Amino acid sequence: MPKFDMGAAWDDTMVLLRSHSALTGAIAAVFLFLPTLAVSWFGPMPIEPAEGATFDQIMAAFRANAEQAVPYQLLIALVSAVGGVGILRLWLARTGTSVGDAIVFALKMVPTMIAIQIIMGVAIGLVGVALLMPGIAAGASAIGVLLVGIGLLLFLGLCAYLWGRVSVTSPAVADQTLYNPLAALQESWRLTRDNGWRIFLFSFLVFIVIMIFSMVLALIAYAAVGNGEGIGRIVSGLIEAGVAVVSGLVMLALSAAVYRQLAVRGVGDTFS
């Protein structure tokens, strides 16, 4: 396989972000911005531990926040996946595609995208259990702590590698109309062969920049209006939704650029 070129991928990412901007912007507004904004404004407020709370009380508040956030985050993920596949369809189509056609296509691919996430989640969960179980079984001894640490490092490394290897699964689904989730994962695995770590590094660096940008905006908003009810929640919701659109579009364009670079095309089968 040819070596992945980060510079060329970034240039193509910028090209994709500029192409069909009005159409992709409309889809992003509906499927990325509005769901995030609705949950931020009308979803449950985070539970904050009382001042001077013990560690157990802090962890209890953390668990409660996670439990109440899961249904909303799953809904946002599902809606965002539909919008993401629709946007990828617009970018990767070699013939004219309307917004309506792209959305209809994305809706048809919902079962496939859900199946891909389930397969990946189960696989990562099983591997994580296998890597951490020896340390857990060893108990709280020094050997047990060491084994847990080693298992955790191996698990994080595996997740990073898998991030690179399955990074073009969604573009492959959108471009090749792959209804079979295993076929989509296999195609991503084939295209990213010998480039998994380079793709991960490229994606991770962009992700870190986005995270820093979003944290700076959140801190500025918190310092200005707080994060409580009223104006604070309105402003923080707008910022969160705006970051969701920007980060979502950038990461989608990045994955599409990686796919376009690595996909092996036959004569006359090229991207526009």
C-alpha positions, 0 to 999 in steps of 0.5 A: 500500500502507498504511504499515507501523505498527511500534507496531501490529506490536509489539503484535500480536507480543506478542498472538501470543506469548501465544496458543496458548502451550502448543501453540507452546511444545511445538513450539518445545521439540521443533523449536527447543530440542532440536536446538540443545541436541543439537548443542551437547552432542554436536556437535564442539568448536570448534577454537581456534588455539594461543596466539601463532598467526599470522593464517594459522593463525587463519584456518585454524582459522576455516575448519575450524570453519565446515566442521565446523559446516555440516552441523549448522547445516543440520540445525538450520535444516531442523528449525527451519523445520518447527517455524516453519511449524507455529507460524505455521500455529497462529497464522494459522489462522482455524479450529481447528488441532491441533498434529498437523495443524500439524506434518503441514502443516509437513512437507508444506511442507519442499520448498517452504521448501528451494526458497525458501532455495535460490532466495534463496541463489542470487540473493543469491550472483549479485548479490554476485558481480556487485557485487564482481567489478569490484573483484576484477578491478581487483586490489589497487590503490587503485581495486580496494579502492575498488570492492570497498568500494562493492560491499560497501556496495551488497551489504549495502544490497541484503541489508537491503532484501531482508530487508524485502521477503521477510520475510513469505514463511513466513507467506504459505506457512503461511496460504495453503498456497502450495506454489510457492516463486516464488508465495510470494516473489511474495506477500511482495514484493506485500504489502511493497511501499513498506514494505521499509525500514520492515520491515527497520528494525523487524526489525533493531532487534528482532534487535539486542536479541536478539543483545545479550541472548544475548551478555550471557548467554553472557559471564556463563556463560563467566565463571562456568563457561567453555566447555570440556568438562563443566559449561561445555559443559552450561551453554553448551548450555542457554543457546544452546538457550534463546536459540534458542527465545526468538529463534525465537519472537519473530522468528516472531511478528514476521513473522506480525504484519507479515503480518497487518497488511499482508495484504489480506483480503476480507469475512469473511476475517479472523484470529482 
